[in-house]
Amino acid sequence: MITEKVKSKDRYQDFIALQALRLNETFKRVMDSLPGNDYARLRDQVNDQAQKYRSFAPPEEHIQRLQLRFMPPAKRQELINHTFFRLNGVQKATAIHNLAKQLPVLDNGQHQALVDEISQGLRDKYKAKAVAGFGKQLHVLTAPQRQHLMDAIFRLRGQKNQAIAIQGFGEGLSALDNDQRNQLLNTSMAMRNEETKAIALKGVGYGLKALDNNQRTLLIQAVLNIESEASKAIALKGLGQGLPVLEHAQRQQLIDATLNMMGDYSKAIAIVGLGQGLPVLEHAQRQQLIDATFNMMGDYSKATAIVGLGQGLSVLEHAQRQQLIDAMCNIQHGRAKAVAIRGLCKGLEVLNDTQRTQLIQAIGHIEDEDFKALALTGFKSGLERLNGTHSAQLIEETLRLNHRPLKVAVLQSLLSALNPQDELQRQPFIDAIRNAVNAAE
């Protein structure tokens, strides 16, 4: 429950208030410990932010944060009406895009209204963005509604606009019939500009599991035939989720195409995609990707690849995990190192105590406090699995931050990841927050 001075009578407004400051129940004792002036300032910020949403005049970047499941039906309709009649251009397209992602909590009439609105005066580049938002929820729509959106894609002028729309449709290919999937694949393969083609093929790649064997073969060949490394990497990034349905030889083709790239960053982008399929790769294939990552010269490229492979730490052997940690330790740039640490934190549960210690100690080599905070908050994903010593090390690294608001924000972020019932693990973080706040008085 939000503290009484902030709490509203509306569950949706409660949610907005919480979102505004990223607070939740675990921070009540922290809020109670704040000096009076700080408390009043925070309360005013919450109320001001909630008022912005009550007016339903948010800029497009706020619309995507609105969670329809927290809104009463009347307010959902009010937001849709606001989108249709008050917004224009990119704001309207972005609003439709983000409303479409939440179709399951809307009713059939609202589904139809959103689909119909696609044809109401948006310029093609904005229409493409709006259409792309429907992709993941295509299964919620009726067959005529899906066909209406398909027709909208093929009426778009400019292949780049079509590519953007197709990219969004990829995750919903299983809801389309085979003829519709063929249409999207053939349209993508026929695009002349390689970057545009890569964007579209990446989208079709997201739906690789929904394609038949012939369509998969055509898709893979189209990706491999792209000459530009940067564009080929974009297309390869979309194929990782579908690796389980490919044959061994096809997987090896994709790995070889990645390893043969001369540019480290393009190679890293491709590895991010292939990293999603690590569980189905053979040991030798995984090792090829790990070796390529370790040998990269650029810090940002190496960090990007580590994030990609971090998705599959649980299927790697101990030595392979260690090789990725060693690669992270070799990164010099603060932001790149922070990104790599966050990527490895996704697999904290499978790292041993020594490897977890290495991750925490690596934070001490980051000089910029913002980047250090970025690394520290990465431990949220596995914080509950850390022992008391590691938790104390994290708190110690956080307390070394000189900027008090940043220090408190990091501690709050870490605290939010802990089980509210686990008082033993939570108490050191609560004490650290209280001490950090009181130290400024």
Residue pairs with C-beta under 8 A, 6 or more apart in sequence:
1 7
1 25
1 28
2 14
2 17
2 18
2 23
2 46
3 28
3 31
3 32
3 43
5 39
5 43
6 17
6 43
6 46
6 47
7 14
7 17
8 14
8 17
8 50
10 72
11 70
12 70
12 71
12 72
12 75
13 50
13 53
13 54
15 67
15 70
16 49
16 50
16 53
17 23
17 46
17 47
17 49
17 50
18 24
19 49
19 65
20 45
20 46
20 49
20 50
21 42
21 45
21 46
22 412
22 413
22 416
23 31
23 412
24 416
25 420
26 415
26 416
26 418
26 420
26 426
27 412
27 415
27 416
29 430
29 434
30 408
30 412
30 415
30 430
30 433
30 434
30 437
31 39
31 42
33 433
33 434
33 437
33 438
34 42
34 437
35 437
35 441
38 437
52 58
52 62
53 62
53 66
56 78
56 79
56 82
56 86
57 82
57 86
58 66
59 91
60 87
60 90
60 91
60 94
60 95
61 94
63 79
63 83
63 91
63 94
63 95
63 98
63 99
64 94
64 97
64 98
66 79
66 98
67 102
68 76
68 79
68 99
68 102
68 105
68 106
69 102
69 105
71 79
73 107
76 105
76 106
76 110
77 110
79 99
80 99
80 106
80 110
80 113
80 114
83 92
83 95
83 96
83 99
83 117
84 92
84 113
84 117
84 120
87 95
89 122
89 123
89 126
90 126
90 129
92 122
92 126
92 130
93 122
93 126
93 127
93 129
93 130
94 129
96 114
96 117
96 118
96 130
96 133
97 129
97 130
97 132
97 133
97 168
98 133
99 106
99 114
99 133
100 114
100 130
100 133
100 134
100 137
101 133
101 136
101 137
102 137
103 111
103 114
103 134
103 137
103 140
103 141
104 137
104 140
106 114
111 140
111 141
111 142
111 145
112 145
114 134
115 134
115 141
115 145
115 148
115 149
116 148
117 130
118 127
118 130
118 131
118 148
118 149
118 152
119 152
122 130
124 156
124 157
124 158
124 161
125 158
125 161
125 164
127 152
127 156
127 161
127 165
128 153
128 156
128 161
128 162
128 164
128 165
129 164
131 149
131 152
131 153
131 165
131 168
131 169
132 164
132 165
132 167
132 168
132 169
133 168
134 141
134 149
134 168
134 169
134 172
135 168
135 169
135 170
135 171
135 172
135 203
136 171
136 172
137 172
138 146
138 149
138 169
138 172
138 175
138 176
139 172
139 174
139 175
141 149
141 175
146 175
146 176
146 180
147 180
149 169
150 176
150 180
150 183
152 165
153 162
153 165
153 166
153 169
153 184
153 187
154 162
154 183
154 187
156 162
156 165
159 191
159 192
159 193
159 196
159 200
160 193
160 196
160 199
162 187
162 191
162 200
163 188
163 191
163 196
163 197
163 199
163 200
163 203
164 199
166 184
166 187
166 188
166 199
166 200
166 203
166 204
167 199
167 200
167 202
167 203
167 206
168 203
169 176
169 184
169 203
169 207
170 202
170 203
170 204
170 205
170 206
170 207
170 238
171 206
171 207
172 207
173 181
173 184
173 204
173 206
173 207
173 210
173 211
174 207
174 209
174 210
176 184
176 210
178 212
181 207
181 210
181 211
181 215
182 215
184 200
184 203
184 204
185 204
185 211
185 215
185 218
185 219
187 200
188 197
188 200
188 201
188 203
188 204
188 222
189 197
189 201
189 218
189 219
189 222
191 197
191 200
194 226
194 227
194 228
194 231
195 228
195 230
195 231
195 234
197 222
197 226
197 231
197 235
198 223
198 226
198 228
198 231
198 232
198 234
198 235
199 234
201 219
201 222
201 223
201 226
201 235
201 238
202 234
202 235
202 237
202 238
203 238
204 211
204 219
204 238
205 219
205 223
205 235
205 236
205 237
205 238
205 239
205 241
205 242
205 273
206 238
206 241
206 242
207 242
208 216
208 219
208 238
208 239
208 241
208 242
208 245
208 246
209 241
209 242
209 244
209 245
211 219
211 242
216 242
216 245
216 246
216 250
217 250
219 239
220 239
220 246
220 250
220 253
220 254
222 235
223 232
223 235
223 236
223 239
223 254
223 257
224 232
224 253
224 257
226 232
226 235
229 261
229 262
229 263
229 266
230 263
230 266
232 257
232 261
232 266
232 270
233 258
233 261
233 266
233 267
233 269
233 270
234 269
236 254
236 257
236 258
236 269
236 270
236 273
236 274
237 269
237 270
237 272
237 273
238 273
239 254
239 273
239 274
239 277
240 272
240 273
240 274
240 275
240 276
240 277
241 276
241 277
242 277
243 251
243 254
243 274
243 276
243 277
243 280
243 281
244 277
244 279
244 280
246 254
248 282
251 277
251 280
251 281
251 285
252 285
254 274
255 274
255 281
255 285
255 288
255 289
257 270
258 267
258 270
258 271
258 274
258 289
258 292
259 267
259 288
259 289
259 292
261 267
261 270
264 296
264 297
264 298
264 301
264 302
265 298
265 300
265 301
265 304
267 292
267 296
267 301
267 305
268 293
268 296
268 301
268 302
268 304
268 305
268 308
269 304
271 289
271 292
271 293
271 304
271 305
271 308
271 309
272 304
272 305
272 307
272 308
273 308
274 281
274 289
274 308
275 289
275 307
275 308
275 309
275 310
275 311
275 312
276 308
276 311
276 312
278 286
278 289
278 309
278 311
278 312
278 315
278 316
279 312
279 315
281 289
283 317
286 312
286 315
286 316
286 320
287 320
289 305
289 309
290 309
290 316
290 320
290 323
290 324
291 323
292 305
293 302
293 305
293 306
293 309
293 324
293 327
294 302
294 323
294 324
294 326
294 327
296 302
296 305
296 327
299 331
299 332
299 333
299 336
299 337
300 333
300 336
300 339
302 327
302 328
302 330
302 331
302 336
302 340
303 328
303 331
303 336
303 337
303 339
303 340
303 343
304 339
306 324
306 327
306 328
306 339
306 340
306 343
306 344
307 339
307 340
307 342
307 343
308 343
309 316
309 324
309 343
310 324
310 343
310 344
310 345
310 346
310 347
311 346
313 321
313 324
313 344
313 346
313 347
313 350
313 351
314 347
314 349
314 350
316 324
318 352
321 347
321 350
321 351
321 355
322 355
324 344
325 344
325 351
325 355
325 358
325 359
327 340
328 337
328 340
328 341
328 344
328 359
328 362
329 358
329 362
331 337
331 340
334 366
334 367
334 368
334 371
334 372
335 368
335 371
335 374
337 362
337 365
337 366
337 371
337 375
338 366
338 371
338 372
338 374
338 375
338 378
339 374
341 359
341 362
341 363
341 375
341 378
342 374
342 375
342 377
342 378
343 378
344 351
344 359
345 359
345 378
345 379
345 380
345 381
345 382
346 381
346 382
347 382
348 356
348 359
348 379
348 381
348 382
348 383
348 385
348 386
349 382
349 385
351 359
353 387
353 390
356 386
356 390
357 390
357 393
359 379
360 379
360 390
360 393
360 394
360 397
361 393
362 375
363 372
363 375
363 376
363 397
364 397
364 400
366 372
366 375
369 401
369 402
369 403
369 406
370 406
372 397
372 401
373 401
373 406
373 409
373 410
376 394
376 397
376 398
376 410
376 414
377 410
377 413
377 414
379 386
379 394
379 414
379 417
380 413
380 414
380 416
380 417
381 417
383 391
383 394
383 414
383 417
383 418
384 417
384 418
384 419
384 422
384 425
386 394
388 425
388 428
391 425
391 428
391 429
392 428
394 414
395 411
395 428
395 429
395 432
398 407
398 410
398 411
398 414
398 432
399 407
399 432
399 436
401 407
401 410
404 436
404 437
404 439
404 440
407 436
408 433
408 436
408 437
411 429
411 432
411 433
411 436
412 433
414 429
415 426
415 429
415 430
415 433
418 425
418 426
418 429
419 425
419 426
420 426
